[in-house]
Amino acid sequence: MTPNVCVVGAGIAGAGAAYALRDRAEVTVFEADSIGGRMVSGSRDGCVYDYGANYVDPPDDQVDTQLQSVVGDDLVVTTGDVWIFDADGTIEEGRPNQGRKLSGRNGIDAIVEAYLDASGATVHEQTPVDHLARTDDGWRVTVGGEDHSFDALVVTPPTCEDLFEDADWDDEVREQLIAARGRQSYRTIDSVALHYPFEIDVPYYALVNTDKEHAVGWLSRESCKPGHVPDGEEILIVQLSPAWSAGRPEAMPEAAAAAAADHAATLLEDDRLADPDWWDHDRFTHALPGDRVNPALFEYALDHDLGLAGDWLAGTGRTHAALETGLDAGRRLGQQL
Ligand SMILES: Cc1cc2nc3c(=O)[nH]c(=O)nc-3n(C[C@H](O)[C@H](O)[C@H](O)COP(=O)(O)OP(=O)(O)OC[C@H]3O[C@@H](n4cnc5c(N)ncnc54)[C@H](O)[C@@H]3O)c2cc1C
């Protein structure tokens, strides 16, 4: 009989796990919110904008080739380079020969969607997993008051310690997992999309603050991604620094949007940018992991038919690293099922 596997979370790590299991198991993915996780896109008035992860930068040709074959024509390459700026707002050219920066023509979440489509998995959005229980021969997963049995489980969310704290699973690995996640830090980022009915003429795609002393950590132009912004318009993505966000835990979206627009105007020396014609905002409380957990936990968990994946395991807030953990968890579980 074909084994069945449950994947918790439809971010890029969960999608990678489902993809790696495609010929080995029947996979069911439960996602609390929407496909993509932090690879999230918005759309409005003919514009598309990536306001979580900005792009995937494949670390090598193998990953690049896989992305091209899985995502196909929907994959787009961002034009322009990333330049740098410091605490005083002084802008300088970035490093040469920057790699490919990939998104989806209709948003970066299309990349996650493509991996899930190719996996053949059954995906349930807006369906949070409420409870986990280890059984004699696998895992019982409770969703919306209903129990489902699986031969194996892959857990990806950066908030996974909540699930493990409540789990019926009496084992040392569970304690180690909860403790490791409890020690791990995550940075908070307020991300704002600002729309303008005019083009912004600058020679770069994005600016990154290298000394971490500016209120803006990242500023980029969605018009550099084919298909995202109609000619004659611009969407700036302004990510306020973790220090800005951490210092204002109660900040309302309006405050973040106003700060983002004011800083954009000052940084780019263009007063018009202080007054966008519309904006969007999200606060990511688990934006980027500050450190990694003990990688041996991955091996220990496999002994319990449990795959661990996600950027929390990789210890770096990069989409390709999260994807790799998912592919790895799926491959390893597939071999032992
Ligand atoms: C503002 C910002 C900018 C970034 N910029 C970049 C960038 O430019 N390049 C880059 O490579 N990386 C970037 N990153 C990091 C990148 O987005 C992440 O490392 C990556 O997307 C993590 O993927 P993941 O699958 O591990 O986690 P997630 O994408 O967080 O996926 C986990 C999923 O689990 C779901 N979930 C949670 N609890 C449950 C539950 N109980 N039941 C079911 N589902 C559940 C969540 O809803 C979520 O969809 C950025 C991140 C942020 C926030």
The ligand as an SDF file (V2000), in Angstrom:
LIG
                    3D

 53 58  0  0  0  0  0  0  0  0999 V2000
    9.8670   40.5560    4.9910 C   0  0  0  0  0  0  0  0  0  0  0  0
   10.6680   39.3420    4.5570 C   0  0  0  0  0  0  0  0  0  0  0  0
   11.6090   39.4590    3.5330 C   0  0  0  0  0  0  0  0  0  0  0  0
   12.3350   38.3430    3.1140 C   0  0  0  0  0  0  0  0  0  0  0  0
   13.1720   38.4520    2.0360 N   0  0  0  0  0  0  0  0  0  0  0  0
   13.7470   37.3510    1.5360 C   0  0  0  0  0  0  0  0  0  0  0  0
   14.4450   37.4010    0.2850 C   0  0  0  0  0  0  0  0  0  0  0  0
   14.4810   38.4240   -0.3950 O   0  0  0  0  0  0  0  0  0  0  0  0
   15.0340   36.2630   -0.1680 N   0  0  0  0  0  0  0  0  0  0  0  0
   14.9500   35.0870    0.5160 C   0  0  0  0  0  0  0  0  0  0  0  0
   15.5040   34.0930    0.0470 O   0  0  0  0  0  0  0  0  0  0  0  0
   14.2630   34.9950    1.6920 N   0  0  0  0  0  0  0  0  0  0  0  0
   13.6460   36.0940    2.2010 C   0  0  0  0  0  0  0  0  0  0  0  0
   12.8970   36.0040    3.3420 N   0  0  0  0  0  0  0  0  0  0  0  0
   12.8720   34.7380    4.0890 C   0  0  0  0  0  0  0  0  0  0  0  0
   11.9440   33.7030    3.4550 C   0  0  0  0  0  0  0  0  0  0  0  0
   10.6820   34.2890    3.2130 O   0  0  0  0  0  0  0  0  0  0  0  0
   11.7860   32.5090    4.3910 C   0  0  0  0  0  0  0  0  0  0  0  0
   13.0530   32.0410    4.8050 O   0  0  0  0  0  0  0  0  0  0  0  0
   11.0400   31.3420    3.7280 C   0  0  0  0  0  0  0  0  0  0  0  0
    9.9510   31.7890    2.9660 O   0  0  0  0  0  0  0  0  0  0  0  0
   10.6090   30.3870    4.8320 C   0  0  0  0  0  0  0  0  0  0  0  0
    9.8290   29.3470    4.2920 O   0  0  0  0  0  0  0  0  0  0  0  0
    9.2370   28.2330    5.2470 P   0  0  0  0  0  0  0  0  0  0  0  0
    8.4630   27.2870    4.4050 O   0  0  0  0  0  0  0  0  0  0  0  0
   10.3380   27.7120    6.1010 O   0  0  0  0  0  0  0  0  0  0  0  0
    8.2610   28.9900    6.2730 O   0  0  0  0  0  0  0  0  0  0  0  0
    6.9100   29.7600    5.9870 P   0  0  0  0  0  0  0  0  0  0  0  0
    6.9380   30.3970    4.6660 O   0  0  0  0  0  0  0  0  0  0  0  0
    6.6620   30.6160    7.1790 O   0  0  0  0  0  0  0  0  0  0  0  0
    5.8300   28.5740    5.9280 O   0  0  0  0  0  0  0  0  0  0  0  0
    5.2820   27.9770    7.0780 C   0  0  0  0  0  0  0  0  0  0  0  0
    3.7780   27.8220    6.8560 C   0  0  0  0  0  0  0  0  0  0  0  0
    3.2010   27.0950    7.9500 O   0  0  0  0  0  0  0  0  0  0  0  0
    1.8980   27.5960    8.1480 C   0  0  0  0  0  0  0  0  0  0  0  0
    1.4450   27.1910    9.4930 N   0  0  0  0  0  0  0  0  0  0  0  0
    1.7940   27.7090   10.6930 C   0  0  0  0  0  0  0  0  0  0  0  0
    1.1610   27.0400   11.6950 N   0  0  0  0  0  0  0  0  0  0  0  0
    0.4240   26.0780   11.1000 C   0  0  0  0  0  0  0  0  0  0  0  0
   -0.4730   25.0650   11.5820 C   0  0  0  0  0  0  0  0  0  0  0  0
   -0.7060   24.8930   12.9000 N   0  0  0  0  0  0  0  0  0  0  0  0
   -1.1000   24.2530   10.6920 N   0  0  0  0  0  0  0  0  0  0  0  0
   -0.8760   24.4180    9.3410 C   0  0  0  0  0  0  0  0  0  0  0  0
   -0.0540   25.3560    8.8390 N   0  0  0  0  0  0  0  0  0  0  0  0
    0.5910   26.1660    9.6970 C   0  0  0  0  0  0  0  0  0  0  0  0
    2.0710   29.1090    7.9740 C   0  0  0  0  0  0  0  0  0  0  0  0
    0.8180   29.7250    7.7100 O   0  0  0  0  0  0  0  0  0  0  0  0
    3.0420   29.1580    6.7970 C   0  0  0  0  0  0  0  0  0  0  0  0
    2.3470   29.2580    5.5660 O   0  0  0  0  0  0  0  0  0  0  0  0
   12.1510   37.1010    3.7760 C   0  0  0  0  0  0  0  0  0  0  0  0
   11.1990   36.9890    4.7920 C   0  0  0  0  0  0  0  0  0  0  0  0
   10.4440   38.0960    5.1780 C   0  0  0  0  0  0  0  0  0  0  0  0
    9.3840   37.9390    6.2370 C   0  0  0  0  0  0  0  0  0  0  0  0
  1  2  1  0
  2  3  1  0
  2 52  2  0
  3  4  2  0
  4  5  1  0
  4 50  1  0
  5  6  2  0
  6  7  1  0
  6 13  1  0
  7  8  2  0
  7  9  1  0
  9 10  1  0
 10 11  2  0
 10 12  1  0
 12 13  2  0
 13 14  1  0
 14 15  1  0
 14 50  1  0
 15 16  1  0
 16 17  1  0
 16 18  1  0
 18 19  1  0
 18 20  1  0
 20 21  1  0
 20 22  1  0
 22 23  1  0
 23 24  1  0
 24 25  2  0
 24 26  1  0
 24 27  1  0
 27 28  1  0
 28 29  2  0
 28 30  1  0
 28 31  1  0
 31 32  1  0
 32 33  1  0
 33 34  1  0
 33 48  1  0
 34 35  1  0
 35 36  1  0
 35 46  1  0
 36 37  1  0
 36 45  1  0
 37 38  2  0
 38 39  1  0
 39 40  1  0
 39 45  2  0
 40 41  1  0
 40 42  2  0
 42 43  1  0
 43 44  2  0
 44 45  1  0
 46 47  1  0
 46 48  1  0
 48 49  1  0
 50 51  2  0
 51 52  1  0
 52 53  1  0
M  END
$$$$
